[in-house]
Amino acid sequence: MKMATTVKFTKMQGAGNDYIYIYGSPIADPAGMARRWSDRHTGIGGDGLVLIGRSTLPGADFTMRIFNADGSEALMCGNASRCIGKYVYEKGLTDKTSVRLHTRAGVKTLRLHVGDGNRVESVTVDMQEPCLSDRRLLATEDGSMLEGFITADGRELCGTFVSMGNPHFVIFTDDAEDVDIARLGSALETNPLFPERCNIEFASLAGDGRIRARVWERGSGITLACGTGACATAVAAVLTGRSGRRSRIVMDGGALDIVWSEADNHVYMTGPAEVAFEGEIEME
């Protein structure tokens, strides 16, 4: 009888954005495993699968590949990046509190905030500069959109395009709680305006520098949080005069603190990272 191969995993979440993390083990079909394991009824459950490895590139310590729940591979994930920082430090894979992570969207710097018991309490990620124009991701004449109009599900919506490694379309509304995220998010994700699909945020001002945001992620659907989406929302709020360069983005799973620095034009995201549980699962 052929024995099934098992692999060790760690389930982690950042502001409720939960992924399955595997370090070092080769996965022959990561897209297929992401679909299988992400199922919340028959698998481990999560928004996707994250593979962590040692980097052989100069200037990077570790690598990340991330696959959404539908098997599609993402370029970057801010919440997953923070969780990787916690993972590699608390597993003893590094003693650095400044970790360089190689992603498909470039190398990101993770600054670990370590507290009592040598435990990583939060992580700040240098998300680098926002991209406001990309004709590969947005089918307008110059690849940009600042409070432009798009039609979805028979409604005309006004939004702003921001890429943080992943494309985002941020729509400000009077009350994000009243939006039918499932209907409008799915319609917008696959709108012809977005050749590679798009993440969608619905946001409203909540006072005291807080912005309420709800997320539809391409390839995963409704999620409790999105790190790149929080950054895109903060940038869009600055661009449209709704907020200063420091804001707290409050999502369904928790809050992330975002700073869009005037000094270097980089976006810095700070937030939690937590382990939910660990285990082993069969590969076949």
Secondary structure, 3 states (H helix, E strand, C coil): CCCCCEEEEEEEEECCEEEEEEECCCCCCHHHHHHHHHCCCCCCCCCEEEEEEECCCCCCCEEEEEEECCCCEECCCHHHHHHHHHHHHHCCCCCCCEEEEEECCEEEEEEEEECHHHCEEEEEEECCCCECCCCCCCCCCCCCCCCEEEEECCEEEEEEEEECCCEEEEEECCCHHHCCHHHHHHHHHCCCCCCCCCEEEEEEEEECCEEEEEEEECCCEEECCCHHHHHHHHHHHHHCCCCCCEEEEEECCEEEEEEECCCCCCEEEEECCEEEEEEEEECC
